[in-house]
Amino acid sequence: MKKLSDTFTLTNGYEIPVLGYGTWQVTNPEECVEGVINAVKSGYRHIDTAQMYGNEEYVGEGIRQSGIPREELFITTKINNINHGYDAVRKSTDESLEKLGLEYLDLVLIHWPVVKSANGDWQQDDIDTWRALEDLYEEGKLKAIGISNFAVKHLENIVDNCRIVPMVNQIKLFPGVLQEDTVALSRKHNMVIEAYSPLAPIKELSEDEKVQAMCEKYGKSVAQLLLRFSLQHEFLPLTKSVHEDRIKENADIFDFEISAEDMSYLDSLSFEHFSKPEDDKAR
Ligand SMILES: NC(=O)c1ccc[n+]([C@@H]2O[C@H](COP(=O)([O-])OP(=O)(O)OC[C@H]3O[C@@H](n4cnc5c(N)ncnc54)[C@H](OP(=O)(O)O)[C@@H]3O)[C@@H](O)[C@H]2O)c1
């Protein structure tokens, strides 16, 4: 991982760029279009959206306006909780393609494992939802498929009942929330682990004297330290900003290495107020 254009290789051989631009909570059309354009201009080639974010049209517009050939970009969306089930996955994936203005998606994830519409039987619901993604993948509409927010029991259910093992698990990961069991099981099945909300503890870390000293030593901001921390764990960080200077800053993380001692310190941090992943809660 020496540069922004470096990739991880998924189990099917498809390449995924090591840093992604996130678009959660970017619902203002101009901000979203501009954000995507600025990310592409700054060298990001991987963009993460979701049906739930309500911004696929604007992300699509940003992609078109960026002027970069489609095949040089890696675009992810996620199946909304209300679109679980075989038929709804197929229909909503077509809608996502239409909104984004794309012929294919690089990656589609099941956004959340336990949803209200499953009426308690989340196991069968996830299996049906996954089967639709497997079929869409085999039909060539999706280059890769995966899951998000799946903890150990959700992973086991899918892995035990699938034709194709998920290629990616996108989960909440940052100092204080490291989800060791989920990471270990995802790795056992050779999934690439994407880290969402990697900057969540930015305020807490900014107030920590040891972290301040690290920033001084490496000549980097807390945001850059957090993103580098993620990469050094071999996670694939997704990060969002609507500000061009921060978009650039967040991509400038390939010219330093956090020492083993500093990584251990960051690993040891814990913060009461960050919710642990509440995987049992239906949404
Ligand atoms: N699968 C899921 O359930 C799930 C859940 C959450 C997120 N995600 C994905 O992961 C992506 C990343 O997570 P996230 O949106 O929580 O992003 P994040 O990158 O961890 O944090 C974004 C926040 O940090 C601020 N920020 C960004 N760069 C900064 C910098 N250099 N210095 C100071 N503040 C900075 C942003 O504000 P400004 O925009 O004002 O700069 C924004 O408030 C999402 O956008 C989404 O695509 C997925």
The ligand as an SDF file (V2000), in Angstrom:
LIG
                    3D

 48 52  0  0  0  0  0  0  0  0999 V2000
  -22.3160    0.1550    5.9500 N   0  0  0  0  0  0  0  0  0  0  0  0
  -22.7320    1.0150    6.8480 C   0  0  0  0  0  0  0  0  0  0  0  0
  -23.6660    0.7700    7.6380 O   0  0  0  0  0  0  0  0  0  0  0  0
  -22.0410    2.3540    6.9080 C   0  0  0  0  0  0  0  0  0  0  0  0
  -22.2100    3.1690    8.0360 C   0  0  0  0  0  0  0  0  0  0  0  0
  -21.5260    4.3840    8.0720 C   0  0  0  0  0  0  0  0  0  0  0  0
  -20.7190    4.7560    7.0120 C   0  0  0  0  0  0  0  0  0  0  0  0
  -20.5930    3.9560    5.9000 N   0  0  0  0  0  0  0  0  0  0  0  0
  -19.7680    4.3480    4.7290 C   0  0  0  0  0  0  0  0  0  0  0  0
  -18.4790    4.7020    5.1580 O   0  0  0  0  0  0  0  0  0  0  0  0
  -18.2080    6.0490    4.7850 C   0  0  0  0  0  0  0  0  0  0  0  0
  -17.2880    6.6920    5.8090 C   0  0  0  0  0  0  0  0  0  0  0  0
  -17.9230    6.8090    7.0720 O   0  0  0  0  0  0  0  0  0  0  0  0
  -18.3130    8.2520    7.6290 P   0  0  0  0  0  0  0  0  0  0  0  0
  -19.1800    8.9630    6.6810 O   0  0  0  0  0  0  0  0  0  0  0  0
  -18.7690    8.0570    9.0180 O   0  0  0  0  0  0  0  0  0  0  0  0
  -16.8970    8.9890    7.4720 O   0  0  0  0  0  0  0  0  0  0  0  0
  -15.6340    9.4390    8.3080 P   0  0  0  0  0  0  0  0  0  0  0  0
  -14.6490    9.7310    7.2290 O   0  0  0  0  0  0  0  0  0  0  0  0
  -15.2600    8.5120    9.3850 O   0  0  0  0  0  0  0  0  0  0  0  0
  -16.1280   10.7830    9.0060 O   0  0  0  0  0  0  0  0  0  0  0  0
  -16.7370   11.7890    8.2960 C   0  0  0  0  0  0  0  0  0  0  0  0
  -16.8330   13.0380    9.1930 C   0  0  0  0  0  0  0  0  0  0  0  0
  -15.5310   13.5290    9.4760 O   0  0  0  0  0  0  0  0  0  0  0  0
  -15.3790   14.8520    8.9220 C   0  0  0  0  0  0  0  0  0  0  0  0
  -14.0350   14.8760    8.2970 N   0  0  0  0  0  0  0  0  0  0  0  0
  -13.6530   14.3090    7.1390 C   0  0  0  0  0  0  0  0  0  0  0  0
  -12.3560   14.5240    6.9040 N   0  0  0  0  0  0  0  0  0  0  0  0
  -11.8780   15.2560    7.9360 C   0  0  0  0  0  0  0  0  0  0  0  0
  -10.6100   15.7890    8.2620 C   0  0  0  0  0  0  0  0  0  0  0  0
   -9.5670   15.6010    7.4740 N   0  0  0  0  0  0  0  0  0  0  0  0
  -10.4950   16.5110    9.4080 N   0  0  0  0  0  0  0  0  0  0  0  0
  -11.5570   16.6930   10.2260 C   0  0  0  0  0  0  0  0  0  0  0  0
  -12.7900   16.1970    9.9740 N   0  0  0  0  0  0  0  0  0  0  0  0
  -12.9570   15.4900    8.8380 C   0  0  0  0  0  0  0  0  0  0  0  0
  -16.4910   15.0150    7.9180 C   0  0  0  0  0  0  0  0  0  0  0  0
  -16.9330   16.3540    7.8750 O   0  0  0  0  0  0  0  0  0  0  0  0
  -16.9460   17.2210    6.5050 P   0  0  0  0  0  0  0  0  0  0  0  0
  -17.7170   16.4520    5.4670 O   0  0  0  0  0  0  0  0  0  0  0  0
  -17.6320   18.4790    6.9320 O   0  0  0  0  0  0  0  0  0  0  0  0
  -15.5170   17.4240    6.1250 O   0  0  0  0  0  0  0  0  0  0  0  0
  -17.5960   14.1490    8.5250 C   0  0  0  0  0  0  0  0  0  0  0  0
  -18.2800   14.8450    9.5470 O   0  0  0  0  0  0  0  0  0  0  0  0
  -19.6090    6.6710    4.6960 C   0  0  0  0  0  0  0  0  0  0  0  0
  -19.6230    7.9130    4.0510 O   0  0  0  0  0  0  0  0  0  0  0  0
  -20.3390    5.5710    4.0020 C   0  0  0  0  0  0  0  0  0  0  0  0
  -20.0390    5.5580    2.6200 O   0  0  0  0  0  0  0  0  0  0  0  0
  -21.2400    2.7500    5.8570 C   0  0  0  0  0  0  0  0  0  0  0  0
  1  2  1  0
  2  3  2  0
  2  4  1  0
  4  5  1  0
  4 48  2  0
  5  6  2  0
  6  7  1  0
  7  8  2  0
  8  9  1  0
  8 48  1  0
  9 10  1  0
  9 46  1  0
 10 11  1  0
 11 12  1  0
 11 44  1  0
 12 13  1  0
 13 14  1  0
 14 15  2  0
 14 16  1  0
 14 17  1  0
 17 18  1  0
 18 19  2  0
 18 20  1  0
 18 21  1  0
 21 22  1  0
 22 23  1  0
 23 24  1  0
 23 42  1  0
 24 25  1  0
 25 26  1  0
 25 36  1  0
 26 27  1  0
 26 35  1  0
 27 28  2  0
 28 29  1  0
 29 30  1  0
 29 35  2  0
 30 31  1  0
 30 32  2  0
 32 33  1  0
 33 34  2  0
 34 35  1  0
 36 37  1  0
 36 42  1  0
 37 38  1  0
 38 39  2  0
 38 40  1  0
 38 41  1  0
 42 43  1  0
 44 45  1  0
 44 46  1  0
 46 47  1  0
M  CHG  2   8   1  16  -1
M  END
$$$$
